[in-house]
Amino acid sequence: MSLAKTLVIGIILTCASFLASAADRGRIAFVSDRSGSSQIYTMNPDGTDQLQVTDLAPADGAVGPVISPDGRQILFTKFSSEGVDLYAINVDGTGLRAITEDHQSFFGHWSPDQAKIAFTTASSLGPAVIAEMEADGSGERKILTSDLWESVAPLYTPNGKQIVFQSQMGGLVSAVWIMNRDGSHQRRLTAPALKGAASAISPDGKHILLMNNLNSPAALSNENFVMNLNGTGLKPLAPLQRFHHDLYATYSPDGSKISFVSDRFSNDITDFTYGTFDIVTMDANGGNVVNVLSGAGLCPNDGNCVTPSWGPSEQ
Amino acid sequence: MRFRVCLSYCILAAVIALITVPAHATFPGKNGRIAFVQGPDIYTMNQDGSNVRQLTALTDGGAFWVNWSPDGKQIVFSRFAAPDFFGQLWLMNADGGNQHLLLTDPGFDDEAASFSPDGSHLIFSRCAPLDGEFPCAIYRVGLDGSGISQVTPVRIELTDLEPVYSPDGSTIAFDSFGRDGILGAVHLMNSDGTNIRQLTLAQLGGYGSDWSPDGEQLVFTTKCCNPELANIAVIRRDGKQVRQVTDDKGVFGAGRSSWSPQGDAIVFRTTNVTTGEGGIYVSNADGSNAKLILKVRPSTVPNNALKILKKSHFLKNKHELPASTQIEDGGALPRWGTAQ
């Protein structure tokens, strides 16, 4: 093969690779009750190529899927009559396995190196606490928050040095907190009246996506907000004048887009109820709100919706 | 089909503290008898625990939330009966005579009434189902059941409970759950419902306040720091100088408290959460010299007040409750009056 030919093929291959990479916008994992029970699905960010990942027994269900940093696995909370446990499954639906078996662990998050999982579990006193364990559930659990107040839903910062979480510490209905990964230096980032809870951290580690009115009746709207990692610069993400619920915003792997769930397009919503939830995408800098999946599911009274996770495609 | 999952904040929030709450205003006077609830019924006793008298003998449902009139001649309470166990306001004489229904509005659950300092009317907490929630707001009503009016607005996310007038009638203390993003705190407002302000810090988890007879201080229960335990504390009406007057010693869950009419003592309920044994104690106003004056047994009488309290503390799932709560379900709610 001549050098010229090799170069041409090389350029073509490079271009093809570049194009493929540009087309790879990742996958969105979500929960839908379309089958009659809560199962995990994945789809392209434009709503195409939907795949059902879990096939849990109809009496059981899944919530809170999180795609692993390498795009190959999904961590989720499985609920059953026995309680709640963390499970992992390969994105192709194979390899379902229990990470916890205590029936009281839920809402986990992969560490950036995928070696650990931060999660929520019941303390002996009662209130849920944030803990960290090996990604396969083995070894000792390290408890990171006080067992006197409820703390849930940890999120690692992209550099793995801090954990953002939701807590009732100090007697609040809900607030966003941040701490070092070892549990030290805990501080509150949001004002009590916001009743905030974080749902994602930007890939560059600079911003937190959060929602308001947690632990509140459906008769209060929910909105998504963005703020700096230190709690400053709070601003609404996609404001809407009428009554609605926007929840669980999450970033695309490159941070340029945001996905969240919303009943803003629902025609069965009233001023006192959740409507049907759709999965929506938008630009991270605001605007261009697109409904990519209508009727993903409904939302229960406690605000647990279809919880999207936007991760990389399988590597 | 809806997801009927209860996760986040609530799946295991089921086990967060359940706070049980009193309502009372102690008016100045000579220390008299103490009213309390045991099982389904209301009793009174001398301040040393002697001469216990049963005032009600309810066969249908039970009674809760007792409070004395300023002159010690009457007692107001809530009665709960099947099928909905919504509270109804009842009045009776100090000896249990002349028990009569004060107010019945089907569909409303009336709780935790207490008297105005001039004895002319009551303030109470009215709760009602609203789109899957059960908000409670403060109302007032005449002693003949007339002239009902609203003091705090109904908001779906709020539970306002246990209003108590200051002895001078200018101010109302009450518990508010969910207000301004705070799980629960004692609040104050002007008697016309204006100028609502938080009195106790959020982290104290304060509830169940009672004014000292001179109106300068309030005694309240604080659920700070341990879901199973609770202490009695005293705070100045300006919110300064909180001092704890009981020591949970790692085992005691304090319940309701009430100031003596002379201002020299406090009566409170506490329970050893490890043994389940509980009783009514009297101590000096600073908490010293606490003495058990009566052991009280728990009750299993259905009580809508407890449902409201569970709701107000985001206990969305039934779970095992702390021992102190199980005992508190039975009441006690000691109230110190001037009746001799």
Chai-1 contact restraints between the chains, C-beta under 6 A:
chainA,res_idxA,chainB,res_idxB,connection_type,confidence,min_distance_angstrom,max_distance_angstrom,comment,restraint_id
A,D33,B,M1,contact,1.0,0.0,6.0,A-B,restraint_1
A,D33,B,F3,contact,1.0,0.0,6.0,A-B,restraint_2
A,G36,B,M1,contact,1.0,0.0,6.0,A-B,restraint_3
A,S38,B,F3,contact,1.0,0.0,6.0,A-B,restraint_4
A,V63,B,V5,contact,1.0,0.0,6.0,A-B,restraint_5
A,V63,B,L7,contact,1.0,0.0,6.0,A-B,restraint_6
A,F79,B,V5,contact,1.0,0.0,6.0,A-B,restraint_7
A,V84,B,I11,contact,1.0,0.0,6.0,A-B,restraint_8
A,F106,B,L7,contact,1.0,0.0,6.0,A-B,restraint_9
A,A122,B,L12,contact,1.0,0.0,6.0,A-B,restraint_10
A,L125,B,P227,contact,1.0,0.0,6.0,A-B,restraint_11
A,G126,B,V15,contact,1.0,0.0,6.0,A-B,restraint_12
A,G126,B,P227,contact,1.0,0.0,6.0,A-B,restraint_13
A,P127,B,I16,contact,1.0,0.0,6.0,A-B,restraint_14
A,A128,B,L12,contact,1.0,0.0,6.0,A-B,restraint_15
A,L148,B,C225,contact,1.0,0.0,6.0,A-B,restraint_16
A,E150,B,A13,contact,1.0,0.0,6.0,A-B,restraint_17
A,E150,B,I16,contact,1.0,0.0,6.0,A-B,restraint_18
A,V152,B,S8,contact,1.0,0.0,6.0,A-B,restraint_19
A,G170,B,A202,contact,1.0,0.0,6.0,A-B,restraint_20
A,G170,B,Q203,contact,1.0,0.0,6.0,A-B,restraint_21
A,G171,B,L183,contact,1.0,0.0,6.0,A-B,restraint_22
A,G171,B,A202,contact,1.0,0.0,6.0,A-B,restraint_23
A,G171,B,Q203,contact,1.0,0.0,6.0,A-B,restraint_24
A,G171,B,G205,contact,1.0,0.0,6.0,A-B,restraint_25
A,L172,B,G181,contact,1.0,0.0,6.0,A-B,restraint_26
A,V173,B,G181,contact,1.0,0.0,6.0,A-B,restraint_27
A,V173,B,L183,contact,1.0,0.0,6.0,A-B,restraint_28
A,P192,B,G181,contact,1.0,0.0,6.0,A-B,restraint_29
A,P192,B,I182,contact,1.0,0.0,6.0,A-B,restraint_30
A,A193,B,D180,contact,1.0,0.0,6.0,A-B,restraint_31
A,A193,B,G181,contact,1.0,0.0,6.0,A-B,restraint_32
A,K195,B,G181,contact,1.0,0.0,6.0,A-B,restraint_33
A,N215,B,Y9,contact,1.0,0.0,6.0,A-B,restraint_34
A,N215,B,F314,contact,1.0,0.0,6.0,A-B,restraint_35
A,S216,B,E157,contact,1.0,0.0,6.0,A-B,restraint_36
A,P217,B,E133,contact,1.0,0.0,6.0,A-B,restraint_37
A,P217,B,I156,contact,1.0,0.0,6.0,A-B,restraint_38
A,P217,B,E157,contact,1.0,0.0,6.0,A-B,restraint_39
A,A219,B,D131,contact,1.0,0.0,6.0,A-B,restraint_40
A,A219,B,I156,contact,1.0,0.0,6.0,A-B,restraint_41
A,F272,B,D131,contact,1.0,0.0,6.0,A-B,restraint_42
A,L298,B,R2,contact,1.0,0.0,6.0,A-B,restraint_43
A,P300,B,R2,contact,1.0,0.0,6.0,A-B,restraint_44
A,P300,B,F3,contact,1.0,0.0,6.0,A-B,restraint_45
A,P300,B,R4,contact,1.0,0.0,6.0,A-B,restraint_46
A,P300,B,V5,contact,1.0,0.0,6.0,A-B,restraint_47
A,D302,B,C6,contact,1.0,0.0,6.0,A-B,restraint_48
A,D302,B,C10,contact,1.0,0.0,6.0,A-B,restraint_49
A,N304,B,V5,contact,1.0,0.0,6.0,A-B,restraint_50
A,N304,B,L7,contact,1.0,0.0,6.0,A-B,restraint_51
